[in-house]
Amino acid sequence: MPISLSRLRFALLLCVCLTAACGSVMRKATRQFSDNLTTAILNEDDTGLVRDGVPSYLLLIDGLIEGDPQNPDILLAGAKLYGAYAGGFVDDNERAQRLAGRAYSYARRALCLREKPLCDALDGSFDAFASALKQADAKDIATIYGFASAWAGKIQVNSGDWNAIADLPKLQALLQRANEIDEHYDNGGAALYLGVINSIRPASLGGKPEEGKAYFDKALELSGGRNQMVRVLYAQFYARLVFDQTLHDKLLNEVLAADPVAPKLTLINTLAKRKAKALLESGKDYF
């Protein structure tokens, strides 16, 4: 029996609707999986397990991105995992640069999908970038903070590259905007980054260590004192910069005495304890 034109149209419309719905469900499921994976890793207290196991998940995230390259949520999840692995587990600087570069690439793609004016201004003048940045609001916090984190990681592992260092003013502006929009986001993560950036150079060379100290104190407050990496970086960048051994040792001993277990901070805190021990030991020769 021949199919009527009206029935054929209805069947085609139904197929289109089902395909769209299926795509939406799959995208939601993929985003949920990446979020759950990231949370599980951040809650892990066995750094060896993470060091050995995460590379497989990096490949998995690559595969998810390959299958859905226009999904900013998956791109940001990939950027976060690559950035965390490069910063926490890779000692070879050349390899760290490659991994941090992948994190930056994913985060930039997410930014360009969601914040095209800001993306277009990235390689332009600072004034054009600052103007585009003013348009960002609360709905943009995950994207701009995720990109800023990946950008900071890339600059860190390329500290000998003056082109990378030249990007610091834009990165700082981006972090300040994220801090203005939602200072509580990622347990005060923007304040932590700003503490580091302002404590890189002494005041005599244009640094602003006292502003850095204020940001570190704010980051401690916003994380409820649970993020022990704040204390580690506070000691490493500010206390050493101003040669305050009393503050340096106090912060690091607080890290060693703290319980590392905290939601989404356990892995970071476990790494912080390891770094705190090393800084205390090297501090004997530093001060």
N, C-alpha and C positions, 0 to 999 in steps of 0.2 A: 504494500500500500504506500503510495507516494506521501512524503511528509509535506504538510502545508507550509507555506512561506512564513506564516505567523508562528507556527511551532518551531521552525528552524531558527527564527530570530530569538525566540524565547530560550531555546537550548544554548545558542551561542552566548546570550546574555548571562545565563546561569553559569556557564563555564568560566566566563570572565570574572564574575563575582566570586566564584569558588576559588579561582586562582589568586585573586587579590586577597581574599580572606586567608587562604593558606599561607601566602607570603607574609601577611601580617603576623600570623601565629608563629611562623618559623622565625621571623625576625625577633619577636618578643622572647621566644624560647632561647634563641642564641644569646640575646642580651642577658637573660637571666642566668644562663650557664656561665658566661664570662664574668658576671658579677659574683656569682657563687664561688667560682674558681679563685678569683682574686682575694675574696674574703677568707677562703680556706687557707690560702698561702700566708696571708698576713696574720692568721691566728696560729700558725705553726711555730713550735718552740725548738724544733730540731733543725738547726741551720744546715747540717750535712744533708739531710733529706731534701731540703729545698734546693740546695746547691746542685745535687745530683738529679733531682726530679724535674725542676722547672724547665730545663731546655726542651723536654718533650712537649710541655705545654706551650712553650713559645712557638714551636712548630705547629701545634694545633691551632693557636690563635692566628698564625700566618694563613693556615688553611681556611679558617672561618672568614678572614678578611678577603682572601682570594675569591671565596664564594659569594661574598656580599660587600664589594669594595666601596659602596656608597653609604655604608652604615657607620655613622660617627661614633655610636656607642661602642662598637666592637673595635674601632680604630683607637679610641681612647683607652680601652681596656688593654689593647696590645701595647700602647705607648707606656702605660703604667707598669706592666710586667717587664717589658724590655728595659725600661729605665731603672726599676728596682733591682733587677738582676745585674745590670752593668755596674751600678753603684755599690751594691752590697757583696758581690761574689766574684768579680772579675779583677784579678791583679794585673794582668797583662794590659798595658795602656792602649796598644794598637787594637786589641780585641774590644776593649771597653769603648773605644771611639766608634767602632762599627756598630755595636749594640746600642749605644746611646744615639747614634745617628739614625738607627731604625726607629727608635722610640720617638725621636724628633719628627721623622718623616710621617709616621702614623698620626701623631698629634697635630701636625700642620695640615694634613689632609682633612682631619676632623674639623679643624678651625675653618678651613676654606669651604667646607660643606655647610657649616652653620653660621659663620661670621665672615661673609665674603668681603665686605668693605675693610674689615680689619686685616684679613688675609692679603688683600690687594695692597695695603699700606705697609706691610712688613718690610719690604725692601726699599721703601721710599724714605723721605726725610722724617726726622723725629717729629716735627710739627704735624705732618700729615698723619703719622701713626697715632700721636696723642689725640688728634681730632677724631679719628675713627674710634679710638678707645673710649671716648666719652659716651658713645652710643650704647656701650655694653651695659646690661642691667642684670637683675637677679636671675633671669632665665638662662643667662649665658655663663654662670659661674663655673659649672662643671667643665665647659669647653675651654674657657680662658685660663682657668687654673691648671687643667690638665696639660694644656700647651705650655704654660709657663714652667711647670715642673719638668717637662721633657726638655725644654730649652735650657733651663738651668743645668740639667744633667749633661747636656751636650757641651755647654761652655766649660763646665768643670773638668771634663776629660780632655778638653782642647785648650787648657789654660796657657799653653805656649803659643797659641795662634792669635795674633793681634786682631785679625778679622772677627774672631769669636768674642774677644774681650770688648771690641767696639760695640757689640750688641747689648752690653750691660745696661746702658741707660733705658733702652726700650724694654728690656726684661724687667727692670726695676719699676718702670711705669706700669707695666702689665700687672705685676704683683701688688702694687699699691692700689690699683683699681680693683683687683680681686679682694683685697683686704677691706676696701671701702664698701663693696657690695655685700660681702658676708664674711666678717672676720672669724666666724666660728667654723667656716668650711674646712674640712680635713683637719679638725682639731687645732685650728690656728696655723695651718701650714704656710699661708702667705706671710704671716709675721715671722715665722722661722726663717724662710728664705731671705726676707728683708734684713733680718738680723745678721745673717752671713754676709750678704752683699755689702752692708754698711761697715762690716768689721774686717774686710779684706785688706785695707790699707790704713796706716796710721793717719792721724789728723794732719800731720805735717806734710803728707803726700796727697791730701785731698779726701781722705777717708772720713767717715763720721762714726767713730766707734761708740760714742755715747748714744747716738740714735740706734746703733746696732744693739746696744745693751737694753735699751727700752723695748725694742722689738723682741728680743729674747725673753725678757720678763713677761711681755704680753703673751708670747707663745706658750710659756709655762702656765700662765693663768688660763688661757683658752683651752689647753689640753687637760686642765685639772691636775697638772703635774704628772700625768700618766705616761706621756711620751718622753722616754728617757733620752732619746736622741737629741732633744732640745738641749738638755744639760751637757751632753757630749760636745755638741757644736758650739754651745755657749763657751765652754772651757777652751776648746780648740781655737776658735777664731777671736773671741773677745778677750778672754782672760790672758791668753798668751800674747795677744797684740799689745796689751797695756801692762804686761809683766805683773799680773796679780796672781801670785802663786796660791795665796790663801783661798781666793775664790775658785781658782782652777781645781785645787785638790778637794775643796768642799763639794763642788758640783759632781766631780767624778766619783767621789766616795758615796754620794747620795745615789748615784746610778747603781753602783755595786750593791748597795743595801736594799734597793727597791725590788719588789716582786715584779718580774717582767710580764706576767700574764695580764692582759687587758684586751678588750675587744678591738680587733683590727690593728693592734699595736704589739702583739706578742713577738712576732718575728723581728720587728724594728728594735724592740727593747732588748731582745736577746743579742742582736748584733751590737747594740749600744754598749752592753756590758763588756763584750769582747774588746770594743774600741776603747772603752774607758780604762781597762787594765793596761792597754798599750800606751795610752796617753799619760797615765800616772807614772809608768816606768820611764818613758822618754822625758817626762817632765823633770826628772832628777838631774838631767844634763842640760835641759833648756833654761831653767831658772838659775 
